[in-house]
């Protein structure tokens, strides 16, 4: 569990991501009261009916079931992932509910809360980080789920760690263009303004600290996308160094389970050579 919490904290080291999760929690709180939850289900059902009627989504047994928004918890990485996935799936319905509440809410506080949540929801910042975190968490979620199991095969867990690192690095190195295209397409579908990526980026913090002016694309690609992934890799490497991973994998050869099923002379020799060379003669 400690490792799961470390990944959550690592992602929030980037202030834009921390702000995103606060906005995510606020949006869910506004639309997830009992009455509004019913409105959300109704709006989502209407949206699904329209998409099916216009052949924009496939139908089939178990597909397009009417769910609701998932609340996230600070101690569970997978709960954040579920919140993000459910919000993406129900984005149109959530927008409709917030628009209605912002206009027709019975009190000024309801209208104000809904207006604030709607502005966050329909901002490019929010949509960009929503898609980015879905990509990152989609990779790390399997590892997080495995590490939370009470009984875990060490060899399988270490292979999952290695593959997770590799996939995250691959995402960092070659997936920026695909991510930006996906976000842009989503924004066009939902009438969300896309900033000019070649324009100069400036915010209050950068201006007050007199930092060099960068482009909008640099801000999203380097300050957010690359930074979040680097924090994830740093955390994984600190918790699961290459040396520690190798030691655990080689040590499984000594596991007596299933009559030493994993026994390997080669692995035992490598274990001695790489970690206990002073304790054994040639």
N, C-alpha and C positions, 0 to 999 in steps of 0.2 A: 504493500500500500504506500510505503514511503516513496518508492520510485514513481508511482503514479502521481502522487502529489507534486513531486519534483518536476515532472513534465508539464503539469498544469501551471506551476509557478514560472517555469522557464518560458512558456508561451506568453505569459503576461508581463514578462520583463520589457517587452516592447509596449510603450505607453498606449499606442493606438489600439493594440489588441486588448489591453486592460479596459480601455474605454468601450471597445466593442462589446465585451462581455457584460459590462454594466448596462449598456443599451439593450442588449439581448434580454437580460433579466427584467428590465423595465417593461419592454414590449410584451413579454410573456405575462407579467403580472397584470398589465392593463387588460389583456384580452382573455384571461383565464379565470375570471369570476364565473360563477355558476350560470348566470343568465347569458353572459357574453360567450361562454363556451358553447352554448346551444346555438347562438347566432353564428359562431365560427363554423360549427359543423354544417349548418344549413347553407352558409355561403360556399363552403368547400364542396358540398354535394352538388350545388348548382354549377360550380366551375367544372367539376368532373363530368357532369352531364353534357355540358357544352363541348368540352374537349373530346369526349367520346363521339358526340353527334357530328363533329367536324373532322373526325378521323385523325386528331392530333395526338392521341395516345391509344395504346393497344388495350384490349379487354381480355379477360380471362379469369379463371378461378383464382381467387385470392388477391387479384390485382385491384388497385384503386380503392382500397378499403377506407372508410371514413374514420379518421383518427382525430387526435387533437394535439396541441402543442405539448412538448415534453419539457418539464421544468429541469433546470440544471442544478447540480449540487457542487459545492466547492471541493468536496473530497473525492469526487468520482469523475475521472477523465471521460468515461463512456457516457455519462449523463450529459456532459457538455456536447459531445458528438451527437447524441440523440436529439438534443434541443436544436442544434444547427440543421440537422437533416429534416426534422419535422417543420421547421420554419421555412426552409427552402421549398419543401413540398407544398406547403399551404400559403405561400407568399401572397398570392392573389386574394385569397379569402381573408387573410389577416389585414391586408390593405383595405378591403371593402368594409370590414368591421370597424377599423379605426377611423376611416373616413366618415362612416355613419355616426359613430360616437362623438367625433370631433364637432359634428354639425348639430346632432340631435341629443347629445347627452343631457340628462335632467339637471345637472348641477355644473357650475363653472369649473369645479375641480375635475369632474369627469371629462369635460370638453378640453380643459387645459392639458390633462394627462394624456389624452388621446392625441391631441395635436402635437405634443412634444414627441410621443412615441412614433407617430407617423412621419415626422420630419427625420427622425433617426433612421427609420426603416427605409425611406426612399432616398437616402443619401448614397452617393457613390462610395464613400469610405466604408459604410456599413456593408454594402453589397459586395465590395471587393474582399473585405476580410471574411465575410460569411463564406464565400466560395473558397478562398485560400485556406481557411481553417478546416473546411470540409475535406479538401485534398490532403492536408497534412494529417488530420486526425483519422482519415480513412486508412492511412498507412500504419499509424501507430496504435490504432484501436485493437487490432488482433493481438499485438504484443501485450498491451495493457490488460486485456481480458485473460490472456494466458498466465500472466504474473499474479493475477488475483485468485487463481485456482489453488485450493488447499493442497491438492496433490498434483505436482507438476513434474514431468519428465525433464531433467536438467538438460539433456542433449537437445531435445526439441526446443526448449526455451532459449538456449544459446544460439541455435540456428535461426530462431525468430529474431533475436537481437541483431544478428549479423545481416539478415535480409532486410530488416527494418532500416538499419543504418544505410544500406546500399540503396534502397528505394527512396529514402529522404534525400540522399545526396544526388540521385538521379533527378528528382523533382527540382532541386535547386539548380542543377546544371542545364537542364534542357526543357523545362516545362513552363517557363515564364510566358512565352508567346501563346501557348494553348490556353493558359489560365486567363490572360488578358482578353483573348478572343471570346472565351466563354462568359466572362463577366460583361463584356460589351454587348454580346447578344442578349443576355438576360436583361440588361439595362434598357436596351431597345424595346424588348417585349413588354416592359413595365413602365415605359415612359420616364425613365430616370436619366437625368442629364449626365453625360460623360464629359469629363474635363479634357481639355486639349493636352495631350501627353507631352507635346513639345514646348509648352508654355513654361514660364518660370514659376516655380513653386515657392510660396512664402506663407508662413504662419506666424502667430504671435511669438512663440518660443524661439523660432529661428531668427526672427527679426530682432528680438530683444538681446539675444546672445550674439548678434552680428555674424551669424554663420554665412558661409558662402552660399550664394543663390544656386539652386539646382533646378532641374526640370521636374515637371509633375511625374513623368515616368520614373525618373531616378528616385523620387520620394517613395512611390509605391513599390518599385522593384528592389531598391537597396535598403531604404530605411525600414520597410515593413517586411516584404516577402523574404528577402535574403536574411535579414536580421532574425526573424522568427525561426527560420530553418536552422540557422547557425546556433541559436540558443538550444534548439532541440538536439542537434548533433553533439554539442558541447556537453549537455546533460547526460546523454546516452553514453558518450565516451568516458565521462567521469565515473559513471555508475558501472559501466561494463567495458573496461579497457580491453584492448586486444589480448594483452597478456593474461588477464583474469578469465576471459572467454576461452582462450586456448587451454588454460589449466583445467577448467571445469569440463570441457569437451573430452580432453585426454583422460581425465580421472574417471569418466563414466565406464571406461574399460575395466575398472575394478569393481563395478557394481555387481553384487551377487544375484540380483534379481533374475528370475527365469533361468537359473543355472548358468550364470555368467554369460548371458546371451550376447552382451556387447563386448565380450573379451576380445582384445586385439593385441597381439605381440608387438606389432608396429607402433601402436599408440602408447603402449607401456614403455617401449624403448625411447620414444620421443619425450614422454613424460620425464623419464630419468635424465635424458640428455639436456632438455631445456630448463628443467626446474630443480633437479636433485643430483646434478653432476658430481658434486663433492661428496655425496653420500654413498656412491656406488663406484666400484672399479669397472674398467672396461670389460 
